[in-house]
Amino acid sequence: MIALFTDFGLHGPYTGQMKAVLHRIAPGIPTIDLFADAPASNPKAAAYLLAAYAEWFAAGTTFLCVVDPGVGGTRPPVIVEADGRWFVGPGNGLFELIQRRAAKTRSWDIDFKPARLSASFHGRDLFAPVAAMLARGEPPPGQPRKDDADRRIDWPDDLAEIVYVDHFGNAMTGLRAAMLAPDTKLTAAGRVLEHARTFGDRPPGAAFWYENSNGLAEIAVNQGRADRDLGLAIGSPVAMVV
C-alpha cells in the first residue's frame, strides 16, 4: 500500500500527476489519500501530524510525503524506514517525529536520477518513482545516512500548537493526549478549556479538548467550530494548566 501525505490541497493537478506515476511504475498497488491538506509549507507542524496518523498503517506501507517549501534547494531527498514502514520525501524535519518515536529506524540519501527532474515538482519526478520502487519490494535506491543527519533535535517531543484544522473546524494540537493528565486544562486564544471524553459530554456551544481518534489532543466546540468560535488556526499556541 502507498499512502499520500501532502500539502498540495484538495484541488489542482498535483496529486493526480503523482498517482499517474505510481500507477505506471507500481500498477495494482493500492494508493490511499491520507492528507492532501497537511499544514502548507510547514514541515514542523506536519511532522507531528504524520507521526500520529502513520502508526495506524501496517508495516510494509510506503508513505509518499511532500511538504517541501525548500524544493529545488539544498534540502536532501531521503528515505526513512521506521518500524517496518517506509517514508519518502524531503529531509527537512518532516520525518523527525517518525524517527524519534520508532523502536528501529534506518535512513538513506536518495541517489536515483530520473530522466526528467523538474526543479519545482520533486513529488512527481523523484519521490513518486522511489515510493513506487519501494512498494514493489525493491531495495532503497540510495546510500545509508548518518544517524544525526538533518535531525531536528531542538523540536519538542510534543508540540503545543495547532497543527491541523479539519473540515468541521476542530483544531488538532501536536500534543499526544496520553502525555496529559486527565485533569489537565488547555489554554488557547485566551480561553481555558477543560477535558471531555466526547462532544456529547458538553452542552451546545461549549468549548473543550478531548483525545481524538488518533491520540492527539484536539480542541472543539460542541455543535460549533473551534477555528471560527475561538479564532484558532495552524500555528496558534496552546498551553497546559494542571
C-alpha positions as CSV (number, residue, x, y, z in Angstrom):
1,M,0.0,0.0,0.0
2,I,1.1,3.6,-0.7
3,A,-0.2,6.4,1.4
4,L,0.0,10.0,0.2
5,F,0.7,12.8,2.7
6,T,1.0,16.2,1.1
7,D,0.1,19.9,1.4
8,F,-1.0,20.1,-2.3
9,G,-4.6,21.0,-1.4
10,L,-7.8,19.3,-2.5
11,H,-7.9,20.9,-5.9
12,G,-5.5,21.1,-8.8
13,P,-3.4,18.5,-10.8
14,Y,-0.5,17.7,-8.4
15,T,-1.9,14.7,-6.6
16,G,-3.3,13.2,-9.8
17,Q,0.1,13.6,-11.5
18,M,1.8,11.8,-8.7
19,K,-0.8,9.0,-8.8
20,A,-0.2,8.6,-12.5
21,V,3.5,7.9,-11.8
22,L,2.7,5.5,-9.1
23,H,0.2,3.6,-11.3
24,R,2.7,3.4,-14.1
25,I,5.6,2.1,-12.0
26,A,3.6,0.1,-9.4
27,P,0.4,-0.9,-11.1
28,G,-2.1,-2.8,-8.9
29,I,-0.7,-1.5,-5.6
30,P,-3.4,0.4,-3.7
31,T,-2.9,4.1,-3.2
32,I,-4.5,5.8,-0.2
33,D,-5.1,9.6,0.1
34,L,-4.2,10.2,3.7
35,F,-3.8,14.0,3.7
36,A,-3.8,16.4,0.7
37,D,-4.1,19.4,3.1
38,A,-1.3,18.9,5.5
39,P,0.0,22.2,7.0
40,A,1.1,24.1,3.9
41,S,4.8,24.7,3.7
42,N,5.1,23.8,7.3
43,P,7.2,20.6,7.8
44,K,7.4,21.1,11.6
45,A,3.6,21.1,12.2
46,A,3.2,18.3,9.5
47,A,5.8,16.1,11.3
48,Y,3.6,15.8,14.4
49,L,0.5,15.1,12.3
50,L,2.3,12.5,10.2
51,A,3.6,10.7,13.3
52,A,0.1,10.4,14.8
53,Y,-1.5,9.0,11.7
54,A,1.2,6.8,10.3
55,E,1.1,4.3,13.2
56,W,-2.4,3.2,12.1
57,F,-0.9,1.7,9.0
58,A,0.5,-1.8,8.8
59,A,4.2,-2.5,8.5
60,G,5.2,-2.5,4.8
61,T,3.2,0.6,4.0
62,T,5.1,3.2,1.9
63,F,4.3,6.8,2.7
64,L,4.9,9.3,-0.1
65,C,5.2,12.6,1.8
66,V,5.6,16.0,0.2
67,V,5.6,19.1,2.5
68,D,8.5,20.7,0.8
69,P,8.9,24.5,0.8
70,G,12.6,24.0,0.0
71,V,12.0,22.0,-3.2
72,G,14.9,22.6,-5.6
73,G,17.1,23.9,-2.9
74,T,19.7,22.3,-0.6
75,R,17.5,20.1,1.5
76,P,18.2,16.4,0.7
77,P,15.8,13.8,-0.7
78,V,15.6,10.9,1.7
79,I,14.1,7.5,2.5
80,V,13.4,6.5,6.1
81,E,12.4,3.1,7.3
82,A,10.8,3.2,10.8
83,D,9.3,0.1,12.4
84,G,8.8,-1.6,9.0
85,R,7.1,1.4,7.3
86,W,8.7,3.3,4.5
87,F,8.8,7.1,4.2
88,V,9.9,9.0,1.1
89,G,10.2,12.8,0.9
90,P,12.3,15.8,1.7
91,G,14.9,15.8,4.5
92,N,13.6,18.9,6.2
93,G,12.4,17.6,9.5
94,L,9.2,16.1,8.1
95,F,10.2,12.6,9.4
96,E,11.8,13.8,12.7
97,L,8.9,12.5,15.0
98,I,8.6,9.3,13.0
99,Q,12.3,8.6,13.6
100,R,12.3,9.7,17.2
101,R,9.3,7.6,18.2
102,A,10.3,4.4,16.3
103,A,11.9,1.4,18.0
104,K,14.0,0.8,15.0
105,T,14.8,3.2,12.2
106,R,17.2,3.5,9.2
107,S,17.6,6.2,6.5
108,W,19.1,6.7,3.1
109,D,20.0,9.6,0.8
110,I,18.2,9.1,-2.5
111,D,20.6,8.8,-5.4
112,F,18.0,7.8,-8.0
113,K,18.3,10.1,-11.1
114,P,15.1,10.4,-13.1
115,A,15.3,11.1,-16.8
116,R,13.4,14.4,-16.1
117,L,13.6,16.3,-12.8
118,S,11.5,19.5,-12.5
119,A,13.1,22.0,-10.2
120,S,9.7,22.6,-8.5
121,F,8.0,19.2,-8.5
122,H,10.1,16.5,-6.9
123,G,7.0,14.9,-5.7
124,R,6.1,13.7,-9.2
125,D,9.6,13.3,-10.7
126,L,11.7,11.9,-7.8
127,F,9.7,10.9,-4.7
128,A,6.8,9.1,-6.5
129,P,9.1,6.8,-8.6
130,V,11.1,6.0,-5.5
131,A,8.0,5.3,-3.4
132,A,6.7,3.0,-6.2
133,M,10.0,1.1,-6.3
134,L,9.8,0.5,-2.5
135,A,6.2,-0.5,-2.7
136,R,7.2,-3.1,-5.3
137,G,9.7,-4.6,-2.8
138,E,12.9,-3.1,-4.4
139,P,15.8,-2.0,-2.2
140,P,16.2,1.6,-1.4
141,P,17.9,3.5,-4.3
142,G,20.4,5.3,-2.2
143,Q,23.2,5.4,0.4
144,P,22.8,5.0,4.1
145,R,22.7,8.3,6.0
146,K,24.4,9.2,9.3
147,D,22.0,8.9,12.2
148,D,22.2,12.6,13.1
149,A,22.0,13.9,9.6
150,D,19.3,16.7,9.3
151,R,17.7,15.7,12.5
152,R,15.7,18.4,14.4
153,I,16.8,17.6,17.9
154,D,15.6,21.0,19.2
155,W,12.0,20.2,18.3
156,P,9.9,19.2,21.3
157,D,8.6,15.7,21.8
158,D,5.1,17.2,21.8
159,L,4.2,20.5,20.0
160,A,2.0,22.9,21.9
161,E,0.5,24.4,18.8
162,I,-2.4,23.8,16.5
163,V,-1.1,21.6,13.7
164,Y,-4.3,20.9,11.7
165,V,-7.9,22.2,11.4
166,D,-10.4,19.6,10.0
167,H,-13.5,20.0,7.8
168,F,-15.6,20.6,11.0
169,G,-13.4,23.3,12.4
170,N,-11.9,21.1,15.1
171,A,-8.3,22.1,15.9
172,M,-5.7,19.3,16.4
173,T,-2.7,20.1,18.5
174,G,0.7,18.5,18.3
175,L,0.2,17.2,21.9
176,R,-0.3,13.5,22.5
177,A,-3.3,13.1,24.8
178,A,-1.6,10.2,26.6
179,M,1.1,12.6,27.8
180,L,-1.6,14.8,29.5
181,A,-3.1,14.1,32.9
182,P,-6.9,13.7,32.8
183,D,-7.4,16.9,34.8
184,T,-5.2,19.0,32.6
185,K,-6.7,22.1,31.2
186,L,-5.5,23.7,28.0
187,T,-5.5,27.4,27.2
188,A,-5.8,28.6,23.7
189,A,-6.8,32.0,22.3
190,G,-7.4,33.3,25.8
191,R,-9.8,30.5,26.7
192,V,-9.4,27.9,29.4
193,L,-10.5,24.5,28.1
194,E,-11.4,21.5,30.3
195,H,-11.1,17.9,29.2
196,A,-14.2,16.0,27.9
197,R,-14.4,12.4,26.7
198,T,-16.6,13.3,23.7
199,F,-18.8,16.1,22.3
200,G,-22.0,15.0,24.0
201,D,-20.4,15.5,27.4
202,R,-20.6,19.2,26.9
203,P,-23.6,21.4,26.1
204,P,-24.0,23.0,22.7
205,G,-21.7,25.9,22.2
206,A,-19.2,24.8,24.9
207,A,-15.5,24.6,24.0
208,F,-13.3,21.8,25.4
209,W,-10.4,19.5,24.5
210,Y,-10.6,15.7,24.0
211,E,-8.4,12.9,22.8
212,N,-9.2,12.4,19.1
213,S,-9.3,9.1,17.4
214,N,-5.6,9.2,16.5
215,G,-4.4,10.1,20.0
216,L,-3.9,13.8,19.7
217,A,-5.3,16.4,22.0
218,E,-7.9,18.2,19.9
219,I,-9.9,21.4,20.6
220,A,-13.6,21.5,19.7
221,V,-16.8,23.3,20.2
222,N,-19.9,21.2,20.5
223,Q,-22.1,22.0,17.5
224,G,-19.8,24.8,16.6
225,R,-16.4,25.4,15.0
226,A,-13.3,25.9,17.2
227,D,-11.5,27.7,14.4
228,R,-14.2,30.3,14.0
229,D,-15.6,30.5,17.5
230,L,-12.2,30.6,19.2
231,G,-10.1,32.1,16.5
232,L,-7.7,29.2,16.1
233,A,-5.6,28.4,13.1
234,I,-2.5,26.3,12.3
235,G,0.3,27.7,14.5
236,S,-1.9,29.1,17.2
237,P,-0.1,28.4,20.6
238,V,-1.6,26.1,23.2
239,A,-0.6,26.0,26.9
240,M,-1.2,23.4,29.6
241,V,-2.6,24.1,33.0
242,V,-2.6,21.3,35.6
